Amino acid sequence: MKKLVINEDFCKGCGLCVIACPLELITLGKKVNKQGYPLAQISDANQVKCTACSACARMCPDGAISVYQLKKD
């Protein structure tokens, strides 16, 4: 199981993760954080499609994205 987590406090809405995602699963939403930046987001449906390649996390200049590969019990 894969999990992509976006830290809303660190995201500045630059959109580099959107560009970096090879499957185009990340979007910039209408929701803004405390600083007023639009937040990157991934829908639950797209979360399932995510391959956990980590391109988005590597591209993020603010370290706002973490990608996990969770082990099944």
C-alpha positions in Angstrom: 0.0 0.0 0.0 1.3 3.5 -0.9 0.6 6.8 0.8 1.4 10.3 -0.4 1.1 12.9 2.4 1.2 16.7 1.8 2.1 18.9 4.8 -0.2 21.8 4.5 1.9 24.0 6.6 4.9 23.7 4.3 3.2 23.8 0.9 3.5 27.0 -1.0 1.4 26.1 -4.0 4.3 26.4 -6.5 2.9 23.5 -8.6 6.3 21.8 -9.2 4.9 18.5 -7.8 2.0 18.7 -10.3 4.6 19.0 -13.1 6.8 16.3 -11.7 4.1 13.6 -11.3 4.4 11.3 -14.3 0.9 10.1 -13.9 -0.6 13.6 -13.4 -2.3 12.6 -10.1 -1.5 15.8 -8.1 -3.4 19.0 -8.6 -3.5 22.4 -7.0 -6.8 22.8 -5.2 -8.9 25.8 -4.1 -8.2 25.2 -0.4 -5.5 27.5 1.0 -3.2 27.1 4.0 -2.6 29.5 6.9 -0.2 31.5 4.7 -2.8 31.8 2.0 -1.1 29.5 -0.5 -3.2 27.1 -2.6 -2.5 23.6 -1.6 -1.3 20.7 -3.6 -3.7 17.7 -3.3 -4.2 14.2 -4.3 -7.7 12.6 -4.4 -8.4 9.3 -2.7 -9.0 7.7 -6.1 -5.6 9.0 -7.3 -3.9 7.9 -4.1 -4.7 4.3 -5.1 -3.2 4.9 -8.6 0.0 6.4 -7.1 3.1 4.2 -7.7 5.1 5.9 -4.9 7.9 6.9 -7.4 8.6 10.0 -5.2 9.2 12.3 -8.1 6.8 14.9 -6.4 8.7 14.7 -3.1 12.1 15.1 -4.8 10.9 18.1 -6.7 9.2 19.9 -3.8 11.6 22.7 -2.7 10.0 23.0 0.7 9.9 19.3 1.7 6.1 19.4 1.9 5.6 15.9 0.4 6.3 12.6 2.0 5.8 9.3 0.2 5.4 6.0 2.1 5.2 2.4 1.1 3.3 0.7 3.9 3.7 -3.0 4.5 0.7 -5.2 4.7 0.4 -7.4 7.8 
